[in-house]
Amino acid sequence: MATLTAIDASTTIYRACNGYTGEWSCWSPVRETAEAYLNNPGFGGASVVSRKIGTDYILDLRGQSDISARRELASEILRAWNRLRERQDVIEDLLDAWGNCAYLYEIWERCQYTREILPTLYDAVVHDQETYPERATTVVRLVD
């Protein structure tokens, strides 16, 4: 397995867009990956912008199988969810709820409580489960 490049607060990230760079926006630590979205209607934009991540509150799910990444994400979400709601849900309950999500990113796009809790734990999620470009590293900014 290849060694993963560290991603931290000082990492420069790139995004092809028409202006939006806020909550839930997707970025890449590789400029060429962002450039692939310059001519991708509905998924990018006319120019590439850059910025530093600017936070160390990063959940890094890279280098894992899809199920391992889901388990780690579920573990993080459930610790906070159970604490806030005084519940005792288990990882399998959450994995079942995510069962109709074919891709990792659909978990926070489709699941309301995941979308609600994740930004209270982290400012960014890094994953390598993208389909375009395949296995590209993606940084999802959870907060503005």
GROMACS elastic network, one bead per residue, 0.5 to 0.9 nm:
[ bonds ]
;  ai    aj funct       b0    kb
    1     4     6  0.89112   500
    1    63     6  0.81870   500
    2    63     6  0.86010   500
    3    63     6  0.88930   500
    4     7     6  0.87161   500
    4    62     6  0.78789   500
    4    63     6  0.75439   500
    6    11     6  0.83067   500
    7    10     6  0.78127   500
    7    11     6  0.57814   500
    7    12     6  0.89361   500
    7    29     6  0.81969   500
    7    53     6  0.86032   500
    7    56     6  0.88090   500
    7    58     6  0.83550   500
    7    60     6  0.82061   500
    7   126     6  0.83643   500
    8    11     6  0.54857   500
    8    52     6  0.89637   500
    8    53     6  0.69566   500
    8    54     6  0.77803   500
    8    55     6  0.69741   500
    8    56     6  0.56388   500
    8    57     6  0.85159   500
    8    58     6  0.73963   500
    9    12     6  0.84620   500
    9    52     6  0.66274   500
    9    56     6  0.51096   500
    9    57     6  0.83419   500
    9    58     6  0.85593   500
   10    52     6  0.55961   500
   10    53     6  0.61860   500
   10    54     6  0.61130   500
   10    55     6  0.79378   500
   10    56     6  0.88003   500
   11    29     6  0.70763   500
   11    51     6  0.83290   500
   11    52     6  0.54574   500
   11    53     6  0.57790   500
   11    54     6  0.78326   500
   12    28     6  0.85178   500
   12    29     6  0.60511   500
   12    30     6  0.85184   500
   12    50     6  0.66084   500
   12    51     6  0.55180   500
   12    53     6  0.63525   500
   12    54     6  0.89431   500
   13    27     6  0.58932   500
   13    28     6  0.52155   500
   13    30     6  0.69855   500
   13    31     6  0.75096   500
   13    34     6  0.88972   500
   13    49     6  0.83933   500
   13    50     6  0.55272   500
   13    51     6  0.56447   500
   13    52     6  0.60294   500
   13    53     6  0.66126   500
   13   139     6  0.77356   500
   14    26     6  0.87541   500
   14    27     6  0.52913   500
   14    28     6  0.51389   500
   14    29     6  0.61166   500
   14    30     6  0.68356   500
   14    31     6  0.56452   500
   14    32     6  0.88136   500
   14    33     6  0.82763   500
   14    34     6  0.58173   500
   14    35     6  0.85392   500
   14    48     6  0.64639   500
   14    49     6  0.56317   500
   14    51     6  0.68213   500
   14    52     6  0.88938   500
   15    21     6  0.79191   500
   15    25     6  0.84756   500
   15    26     6  0.69223   500
   15    28     6  0.64858   500
   15    31     6  0.78977   500
   15    33     6  0.86035   500
   15    34     6  0.51319   500
   15    35     6  0.78031   500
   15    37     6  0.81615   500
   15    44     6  0.76686   500
   15    45     6  0.85083   500
   15    47     6  0.80895   500
   15    48     6  0.53309   500
   15    49     6  0.54135   500
   15    50     6  0.64831   500
   15    51     6  0.89920   500
   16    19     6  0.87537   500
   16    27     6  0.80891   500
   16    34     6  0.53413   500
   16    35     6  0.62734   500
   16    36     6  0.81452   500
   16    37     6  0.57165   500
   16    38     6  0.56214   500
   16    43     6  0.84243   500
   16    45     6  0.50293   500
   16    46     6  0.66293   500
   16    47     6  0.53553   500
   16    49     6  0.64097   500
   17    20     6  0.64499   500
   17    21     6  0.78068   500
   17    37     6  0.81215   500
   17    38     6  0.75115   500
   17    43     6  0.80688   500
   17    46     6  0.59466   500
   17    47     6  0.57434   500
   17    48     6  0.63578   500
   17    49     6  0.74130   500
   18    21     6  0.89920   500
   18    44     6  0.73384   500
   18    46     6  0.57884   500
   18    47     6  0.66029   500
   18    48     6  0.86866   500
   19    45     6  0.79981   500
   19    47     6  0.84382   500
   19    49     6  0.85676   500
   20    23     6  0.89096   500
   20    25     6  0.74933   500
   21    24     6  0.84228   500
   21    25     6  0.58020   500
   21    26     6  0.82325   500
   21    27     6  0.88634   500
   21    49     6  0.86584   500
   21   141     6  0.84674   500
   21   144     6  0.75284   500
   22    25     6  0.57475   500
   22   141     6  0.71760   500
   22   142     6  0.80436   500
   22   143     6  0.66867   500
   23    26     6  0.89558   500
   23   140     6  0.82902   500
   23   141     6  0.57552   500
   24   109     6  0.89081   500
   24   124     6  0.86846   500
   24   140     6  0.57907   500
   24   141     6  0.51690   500
   24   143     6  0.68889   500
   24   144     6  0.82267   500
   25   139     6  0.83241   500
   25   140     6  0.57363   500
   25   141     6  0.55374   500
   25   142     6  0.74271   500
   25   143     6  0.88344   500
   25   144     6  0.88481   500
   26   138     6  0.64082   500
   26   139     6  0.56844   500
   26   141     6  0.64326   500
   27    30     6  0.87518   500
   27    33     6  0.89021   500
   27    34     6  0.70535   500
   27    50     6  0.87397   500
   27   137     6  0.85854   500
   27   138     6  0.56859   500
   27   140     6  0.62358   500
   27   141     6  0.76398   500
   28    31     6  0.67820   500
   28    32     6  0.86799   500
   28    33     6  0.64304   500
   28    34     6  0.60497   500
   28   136     6  0.79333   500
   28   137     6  0.61793   500
   28   138     6  0.50168   500
   28   139     6  0.57439   500
   28   140     6  0.86722   500
   29    33     6  0.81249   500
   29    34     6  0.84614   500
   29   137     6  0.71866   500
   29   138     6  0.74448   500
   29   139     6  0.74655   500
   30    33     6  0.54701   500
   30    34     6  0.68337   500
   30    35     6  0.89477   500
   30   136     6  0.88060   500
   30   137     6  0.80526   500
   31    34     6  0.52080   500
   31    35     6  0.62219   500
   31    36     6  0.88508   500
   31    48     6  0.81176   500
   31    50     6  0.85707   500
   32    36     6  0.63859   500
   33    36     6  0.52452   500
   33    37     6  0.73378   500
   33   132     6  0.88425   500
   33   133     6  0.70368   500
   33   136     6  0.72906   500
   33   137     6  0.86241   500
   34    37     6  0.55376   500
   34    38     6  0.72720   500
   34    44     6  0.81756   500
   34    48     6  0.68017   500
   34    49     6  0.88879   500
   35    38     6  0.52577   500
   35    39     6  0.82353   500
   35    44     6  0.88193   500
   35    47     6  0.82663   500
   35    48     6  0.66922   500
   36    39     6  0.70109   500
   36    40     6  0.74248   500
   36    44     6  0.85507   500
   36   132     6  0.86803   500
   36   133     6  0.77683   500
   37    41     6  0.80839   500
   37    43     6  0.65162   500
   37    45     6  0.67489   500
   37    46     6  0.85879   500
   37    48     6  0.88319   500
   38    41     6  0.82385   500
   38    43     6  0.85518   500
   38    44     6  0.56875   500
   38    45     6  0.52509   500
   38    46     6  0.54590   500
   38    47     6  0.65159   500
   38    48     6  0.74507   500
   39    43     6  0.86294   500
   39    44     6  0.71063   500
   39    45     6  0.70109   500
   39    46     6  0.73189   500
   40    43     6  0.56116   500
   40    44     6  0.57421   500
   40    45     6  0.73846   500
   41    44     6  0.64452   500
   41    45     6  0.73993   500
   42    45     6  0.79471   500
   44    47     6  0.84561   500
   44    48     6  0.89530   500
   45    48     6  0.76801   500
   51    54     6  0.82561   500
   52    55     6  0.85569   500
   53    56     6  0.81533   500
   53   124     6  0.81949   500
   53   139     6  0.87744   500
   53   141     6  0.82257   500
   55    58     6  0.72416   500
   55   123     6  0.68949   500
   55   124     6  0.81002   500
   56   122     6  0.85295   500
   56   123     6  0.79305   500
   56   124     6  0.85584   500
   57   121     6  0.75579   500
   57   123     6  0.53250   500
   57   124     6  0.66018   500
   57   125     6  0.87192   500
   58   121     6  0.88395   500
   58   122     6  0.56028   500
   58   123     6  0.60414   500
   58   125     6  0.56282   500
   58   126     6  0.71408   500
   59    73     6  0.83997   500
   59   121     6  0.87631   500
   59   122     6  0.65093   500
   59   123     6  0.82601   500
   59   124     6  0.63681   500
   59   126     6  0.61691   500
   59   127     6  0.85880   500
   60    63     6  0.88837   500
   60   124     6  0.84433   500
   60   125     6  0.59241   500
   60   127     6  0.63378   500
   60   139     6  0.89682   500
   61    64     6  0.64480   500
   61    68     6  0.85298   500
   61    69     6  0.55141   500
   61    70     6  0.86500   500
   61    72     6  0.76998   500
   61    73     6  0.79746   500
   61   125     6  0.73265   500
   61   126     6  0.58238   500
   61   128     6  0.73868   500
   61   129     6  0.89806   500
   62    65     6  0.85443   500
   62    69     6  0.77203   500
   62   126     6  0.65341   500
   62   128     6  0.52122   500
   62   129     6  0.78849   500
   62   137     6  0.75300   500
   63    69     6  0.85758   500
   63   127     6  0.80481   500
   63   128     6  0.70932   500
   64    67     6  0.78907   500
   64    68     6  0.56962   500
   64    69     6  0.56646   500
   64   127     6  0.87874   500
   64   128     6  0.83697   500
   64   129     6  0.89627   500
   65    68     6  0.51678   500
   65    69     6  0.61473   500
   65    70     6  0.85335   500
   65   129     6  0.85509   500
   66    69     6  0.51889   500
   66    70     6  0.61400   500
   66    71     6  0.86420   500
   66   103     6  0.81885   500
   66   104     6  0.70545   500
   66   129     6  0.71584   500
   67    71     6  0.60696   500
   67    72     6  0.86266   500
   67    95     6  0.89861   500
   68    71     6  0.50330   500
   68    72     6  0.62195   500
   68    73     6  0.85463   500
   69    72     6  0.52047   500
   69    73     6  0.61143   500
   69    74     6  0.84614   500
   69   104     6  0.79729   500
   69   127     6  0.83418   500
   70    73     6  0.50621   500
   70    74     6  0.59043   500
   70    75     6  0.84629   500
   70    95     6  0.72844   500
   70    98     6  0.87423   500
   70   104     6  0.71190   500
   70   107     6  0.86880   500
   71    75     6  0.60519   500
   71    76     6  0.86628   500
   71    91     6  0.70094   500
   71    92     6  0.86451   500
   71    94     6  0.89825   500
   71    95     6  0.74074   500
   72    75     6  0.50810   500
   72    76     6  0.63404   500
   72    77     6  0.86731   500
   73    76     6  0.52088   500
   73    77     6  0.61527   500
   73    78     6  0.85316   500
   73   118     6  0.88804   500
   74    77     6  0.50982   500
   74    78     6  0.58928   500
   74    79     6  0.85027   500
   74    90     6  0.87909   500
   74    91     6  0.58488   500
   74    92     6  0.85920   500
   74    94     6  0.63315   500
   74    95     6  0.70051   500
   74   114     6  0.86822   500
   75    78     6  0.52803   500
   75    79     6  0.62400   500
   75    80     6  0.88928   500
   75    90     6  0.84504   500
   75    91     6  0.62649   500
   75    94     6  0.89924   500
   76    79     6  0.55193   500
   76    80     6  0.67867   500
   76    81     6  0.87243   500
   76   118     6  0.81565   500
   76   121     6  0.80044   500
   77    80     6  0.54918   500
   77    81     6  0.59285   500
   77    82     6  0.84699   500
   77    94     6  0.88825   500
   77   113     6  0.86189   500
   77   114     6  0.65873   500
   77   117     6  0.64309   500
   77   118     6  0.64493   500
   77   121     6  0.82095   500
   78    82     6  0.56309   500
   78    83     6  0.80779   500
   78    88     6  0.84051   500
   78    89     6  0.69856   500
   78    90     6  0.72509   500
   78    91     6  0.70609   500
   78    94     6  0.78848   500
   78   117     6  0.89680   500
   79    82     6  0.55344   500
   79    83     6  0.61899   500
   79    84     6  0.87023   500
   80    83     6  0.51212   500
   80    84     6  0.60850   500
   80    85     6  0.84612   500
   80   117     6  0.69984   500
   80   118     6  0.86856   500
   80   120     6  0.84556   500
   80   121     6  0.77966   500
   81    84     6  0.52252   500
   81    85     6  0.59019   500
   81    86     6  0.79178   500
   81    87     6  0.75315   500
   81    88     6  0.88927   500
   81    89     6  0.84942   500
   81   113     6  0.80977   500
   81   114     6  0.87679   500
   81   117     6  0.68616   500
   82    85     6  0.51816   500
   82    86     6  0.51796   500
   82    88     6  0.56675   500
   82    89     6  0.66913   500
   83    86     6  0.52978   500
   83    87     6  0.69838   500
   83    88     6  0.85854   500
   84    87     6  0.79321   500
   85    88     6  0.87865   500
   89    92     6  0.83489   500
   89    93     6  0.64386   500
   89    94     6  0.77301   500
   90    93     6  0.54523   500
   90    94     6  0.69036   500
   90    95     6  0.89523   500
   91    94     6  0.52518   500
   91    95     6  0.61395   500
   91    96     6  0.85751   500
   92    96     6  0.59876   500
   92    97     6  0.85175   500
   93    96     6  0.51927   500
   93    97     6  0.63297   500
   93    98     6  0.87822   500
   94    98     6  0.62499   500
   94    99     6  0.85907   500
   95    98     6  0.50007   500
   95    99     6  0.61042   500
   96   100     6  0.82448   500
   97   100     6  0.74239   500
   97   101     6  0.87062   500
   97   111     6  0.81518   500
   98   101     6  0.54206   500
   98   102     6  0.86069   500
   98   106     6  0.85418   500
   98   107     6  0.62113   500
   98   110     6  0.86618   500
   98   111     6  0.74378   500
   99   102     6  0.75815   500
  100   106     6  0.89444   500
  100   107     6  0.89651   500
  101   104     6  0.70509   500
  101   105     6  0.82856   500
  101   106     6  0.54745   500
  101   107     6  0.60236   500
  101   110     6  0.78170   500
  102   105     6  0.87597   500
  102   106     6  0.70579   500
  102   107     6  0.86404   500
  103   106     6  0.54503   500
  103   107     6  0.73493   500
  103   129     6  0.72968   500
  103   130     6  0.79377   500
  103   131     6  0.86526   500
  104   107     6  0.56413   500
  104   108     6  0.79516   500
  104   127     6  0.83670   500
  104   129     6  0.65308   500
  104   130     6  0.81897   500
  105   108     6  0.58973   500
  105   109     6  0.64082   500
  105   110     6  0.87240   500
  105   127     6  0.87293   500
  105   129     6  0.80152   500
  105   130     6  0.81069   500
  106   110     6  0.55963   500
  106   111     6  0.77702   500
  107   110     6  0.55946   500
  107   111     6  0.56059   500
  107   112     6  0.88758   500
  107   114     6  0.71618   500
  107   115     6  0.81622   500
  108   111     6  0.54900   500
  108   112     6  0.72579   500
  108   113     6  0.84289   500
  108   114     6  0.55913   500
  108   116     6  0.87137   500
  108   118     6  0.81607   500
  109   112     6  0.77373   500
  109   114     6  0.85539   500
  109   115     6  0.69438   500
  110   114     6  0.84692   500
  110   115     6  0.79859   500
  111   114     6  0.54393   500
  111   115     6  0.62575   500
  111   116     6  0.86830   500
  112   115     6  0.50411   500
  112   116     6  0.60455   500
  112   117     6  0.86866   500
  113   117     6  0.60072   500
  113   118     6  0.83420   500
  114   117     6  0.52896   500
  114   118     6  0.57739   500
  114   119     6  0.88610   500
  115   118     6  0.57545   500
  115   119     6  0.72662   500
  115   142     6  0.88810   500
  116   119     6  0.67763   500
  116   120     6  0.76578   500
  117   120     6  0.54002   500
  117   121     6  0.69129   500
  118   121     6  0.53821   500
  118   122     6  0.62185   500
  118   123     6  0.83013   500
  118   124     6  0.89353   500
  118   125     6  0.89126   500
  118   142     6  0.76327   500
  119   122     6  0.51770   500
  119   123     6  0.58670   500
  119   124     6  0.78124   500
  119   141     6  0.89864   500
  119   142     6  0.54464   500
  119   143     6  0.65582   500
  120   123     6  0.78612   500
  122   125     6  0.72328   500
  122   142     6  0.72316   500
  122   143     6  0.85204   500
  123   140     6  0.85168   500
  123   141     6  0.61589   500
  123   142     6  0.50889   500
  123   143     6  0.55768   500
  123   144     6  0.85534   500
  124   139     6  0.65095   500
  124   140     6  0.53991   500
  124   142     6  0.52015   500
  124   143     6  0.74469   500
  125   138     6  0.80787   500
  125   139     6  0.57498   500
  125   140     6  0.51847   500
  125   141     6  0.68278   500
  125   142     6  0.73629   500
  126   137     6  0.68990   500
  126   138     6  0.55847   500
  126   140     6  0.63205   500
  126   141     6  0.88792   500
  127   130     6  0.76919   500
  127   135     6  0.86233   500
  127   136     6  0.82010   500
  127   137     6  0.56774   500
  127   138     6  0.54493   500
  127   139     6  0.67488   500
  127   140     6  0.83222   500
  128   131     6  0.89393   500
  128   134     6  0.83975   500
  128   136     6  0.53738   500
  128   138     6  0.61289   500
  128   139     6  0.89747   500
  129   134     6  0.76017   500
  129   135     6  0.52097   500
  129   136     6  0.70842   500
  129   137     6  0.75028   500
  129   138     6  0.81212   500
  130   133     6  0.67092   500
  130   134     6  0.55883   500
  130   136     6  0.56535   500
  130   137     6  0.72138   500
  130   138     6  0.72015   500
  131   135     6  0.61680   500
  131   136     6  0.75760   500
  132   135     6  0.72861   500
  132   136     6  0.69495   500
  133   136     6  0.54647   500
  133   137     6  0.89803   500
  135   138     6  0.88017   500
  141   144     6  0.71012   500
